Amino acid sequence: MKLTGYEDLRLQRTINSIYHAFEELICEKEYPKITVKELAQRAQINKKLFIVITQR
């Protein structure tokens, strides 16, 4: 995910939430065992939103 700095504030917060959730999960589990569902739940976002954001 490449940030340009011109994203909407809501999008910036969501992306930061995803990064933070990933950092937490990587400390708890091995990388291959982390699922999109877990990551989305930890970031408190919808799974569909996660997929839309990461496809940018």
N, C-alpha and C positions, 0 to 999 in steps of 0.2 A: 504494500500500500504506500503510495508516494503522496506525501502532503505538500501542497504548494503554498499554504499559508493564507489562501483566499477562501477556504471552506467556511461554510456557515458554522456559527458557534455550536449549534446542536450537533452537527456532524463531527466537529473537533472533540466535543465531550464524549461522543459515542466511540470514536476511534481511540481516545485515551482510555476509556473504560475497557475496551478490548485488549489493548496493550497491557494494562494493569492486571486484568484477569489472566492473560497468558503468562505473565511473570509469576503470578501466584501458582498457577497450575504446573508450570515447568519445575518449580521447587518441590512439588508434591508427587509428580508422576514423571515417567519417562516420556520423551517427545512423541514416539509413535502411539502411545496409549491415550493421548489427549484427543477428545472428539469435539466436533463442531457444537454438538448439543451441550456438552459440559462448558465449553468456552462461552457460548451464548448465555447460558444460565448464570454463569459467574459474572459476566459483564452486565447482566440484567437487561438483555435485549432479546428481540425475537430472532429465531434462527434464520428466517428469510432476510431480515435486515442485515444480519452478519454476512450472508452470501452476497447480497447486493453490494455492500460496501467493499468487500474484498475482491470483487470482480472488476473494480475500477482500475 
